[in-house]
Amino acid sequence: MESKIDNNLRNAKNIGATIEKYLNEIGIFTLADLAETTSVKAFIKIREQHPEKTIPVCYYLYSLEGALLNLHWNDIPSEFKKELKDKIQD
């Protein structure tokens, strides 16, 4: 899927204050940083950074990918969501 990147995390779809904070903690400050890291690797890093928390896939992995695609996380096609989820399975 093609991405449309406006570099500002704060203005990106699906990126609220909590997700932005978690991204900043792992060294991601812009959408370009997120694109370089990938949504999958960023999700894994966030989960590793916060082992005490349950990090919901839909609110984080899909939200991160949606931010890169400029889509609401729920508008990402189901098959693509499955591909993303398969990449994070332990």
C-alpha positions in Angstrom: 0.0 0.0 0.0 1.2 3.5 -0.8 2.0 5.8 2.1 1.4 9.6 2.3 3.8 11.0 4.9 3.4 14.4 6.5 6.3 14.3 8.9 4.5 15.5 12.1 3.5 12.7 14.5 1.1 14.9 16.3 -1.0 15.5 13.2 -1.0 11.9 12.0 -4.1 9.8 12.0 -4.4 7.4 14.9 -1.5 9.0 16.9 -2.7 10.3 20.2 -0.7 11.5 23.1 0.0 8.0 24.6 1.2 6.5 21.3 3.3 9.6 20.6 4.9 9.3 24.1 5.7 5.6 23.5 7.1 6.3 20.1 9.3 9.1 21.5 10.6 6.7 24.2 11.9 4.4 21.5 13.5 7.2 19.5 10.7 7.9 17.0 9.9 11.6 16.7 8.5 11.9 13.1 6.6 9.9 10.6 9.8 9.6 8.6 11.4 7.9 11.7 8.4 5.6 11.9 8.5 4.8 8.2 12.2 4.0 8.5 11.6 1.8 11.6 8.4 0.2 10.2 5.2 -0.1 12.2 6.0 -3.8 13.0 9.4 -3.0 14.5 8.0 0.0 16.4 5.2 -2.1 17.8 7.6 -4.7 19.0 9.9 -2.1 20.5 7.0 -0.5 22.4 5.9 -3.9 23.7 9.4 -4.7 24.8 9.7 -1.2 26.5 6.5 -1.8 28.4 6.4 -5.5 29.4 4.1 -4.7 32.3 1.4 -3.4 29.9 -0.9 -5.2 27.5 -0.3 -3.4 24.2 -3.4 -3.9 22.1 -2.7 -4.8 18.4 -5.5 -2.7 17.0 -4.6 0.4 19.0 -0.9 0.3 18.3 0.2 -1.9 15.4 -2.7 -1.0 13.1 -2.7 2.6 14.3 1.0 3.0 13.5 0.5 1.5 10.0 -2.5 3.6 9.5 -0.6 6.7 10.4 1.9 5.8 7.6 -0.9 5.2 5.2 -2.9 8.2 6.3 -5.8 5.9 7.1 -7.9 5.3 10.2 -6.7 1.9 11.6 -10.1 0.3 11.1 -10.0 1.2 7.3 -6.9 -0.9 6.7 -8.0 -3.9 4.7 -8.5 -7.1 6.8 -6.0 -9.1 4.8 -3.3 -6.5 5.3 -4.1 -6.4 9.1 -3.6 -10.2 9.1 -0.2 -9.9 7.4 0.9 -7.3 10.0 -0.3 -9.4 12.9 1.4 -12.5 11.5 4.7 -10.5 11.6 4.5 -9.9 15.3 3.5 -13.4 16.5 5.9 -14.7 19.0 
